[in-house]
Amino acid sequence: MHHKQLLTLLLLLPVAASAQTTVQRDPYIADLVAQVSPDSLRAHVEGLVRFGTRHTLSTTSDPKKGIGAARQWILGKFQQYARQSGGRLTATLDTWTLPADGKRIDKPADMGNVMATLKGSDPTDDRIFLVQGHMDSRVTNVMNRESDAPGANDDGSGTAAVMELCRVMSKASFPATVIFVALTGEEQGLLGADHLSERAVQEKWNLEAVLNNDIMGSNNSSETRIIDNTRLRVFSEGLPLNQTTDRAATIRQFGSENDGKARTLARYFKETGERYVDNLEIVTVYRNDRYLRGGDHTPYVQRGFAAVRLTEMNENYDHQHQDLRTENAGTPPKPTEFGDLVKFMDFDYLRKNTAANLATLANLAKAPATPQQVTIEVRNLTNGTALYWQAPKTGTVKGYYVLMRETHMPYWQKKFFTNKLGITLPYSKDNYFFAVQAVGPDGNESLPILPAPNLR
């Protein structure tokens, strides 16, 4: 009896082994991910906090305090990284003067976004991938530009992530361009993002994805007292804000309310981030942002770009938008410390969240461009599905992934590989959604493109 059981077990072992899924990581990207350092991130945050306040309307003439000193320090860091880039990285300060608006800008303001551009190695590839955080900070009164506003987590964490991404990625080379931005004016009304997104429109950037990092370095919440450094939220718009009547009718007819540009990018971020970063779950939140809040991804979304917000899973409101103070509360009373201070952050958590950004940016910038003219055959009543497409404009293509999921599922469930410009699958188009990705020689995938119905 025991011999029979042993024989059965031995026969089952190869089957079990063959059923295991192996995560395929590009060694080039995996090496970059491993270079993201919690110590470096801490140094970036502590450097930002040293300026006292980074309020948008604070001094721009003091060399040691205020928004002006902070942006010059960030610019200096970007210029330092440029020297290790072999000429690929350039750093600039994009400045403009904003008139008073009678709201959160009570006087003409000297504005400036700090930008570093890692130029793509392929001169024919005009794609741009942008990652950003906002450097400005605030206390309880949004107009208080004098009191200390450390802004360690909001949004020193996002700004530090951008700086760390620039430090690591500036030593690498990608076919497409990556831009790293420390924005100003977020707390006064998303002003820096509004300026930059409008510039992208006017200059006709081929801006394919925007990753906005805001409040991503703390692992515990107020009120619920949840402590968890294994989950990161990605917020994404569903229906496009700039949709026309015809576009809305098409979305409704084919049921693609859950497949706009931002939602597609959110899925891509989840799959790629989790592929390269251990002990991190990317939680997709199906709304553009939180209640009563706004983020710097929204001006891009409003202009039709794919943009998402990345934020820690459990926010602590005792450490956001607060005057620095200690109060006794509760029964029995306990001292509660308020303020956005470095000591309330978790830098290994910030490392993981920054690494998920890096994996996504690198995979996108290294991949070929997206397939063109992707269509699905719908002219006949069939239980199979035929899809066709054309090759990308740029990049070396090994083949294509055709993605498939049931209409009620949030994530892609199956991948079919082909090196052809079309495929017919034994699955009904009525029961599934499909998309197509271009795949490069090292397995890097483009963003998925959903097919347009071929009605002629």
Secondary structure, 3 states (H helix, E strand, C coil): CHHHHHHHHHHHHHHHHHHCCCCCCCHHHHHHHHCCCHHHHHHHHHHHHCCCECCCCCCCCCCCCCHHHHHHHHHHHHHHHHCCCCCCEEEEEEEEEECCCCCCCCCCEEEEEEEEEECCCCCCCCEEEEEEEECCCCCCCCCCCCCCECCCCCCHHHHHHHHHHHHHHCCCCCCCEEEEEEECCCCCCCHHHHHHHHHHHHCCCEEEEEEEECCCCCCECCCCCCECCCEEEEECCCCCCCCCHHHHHHHHHHCCCCCCHHHHHHHHHHHHHHHHCCCCEEEEECCCCCCCCCCCCHHHHHCCCCEEEEEECCCCHHHCCCCCEEEEECCCCEEEEECCCHHHCCHHHHHHHHHHHHHHHHHHHHCCCCCEEEEEECCCCCCCEEEEEECCCCCCCCEEEEEEEECCCCCCCEEEEECCCEEEECCCCCCEEEEEEEECCCCCECCCECCEEECC
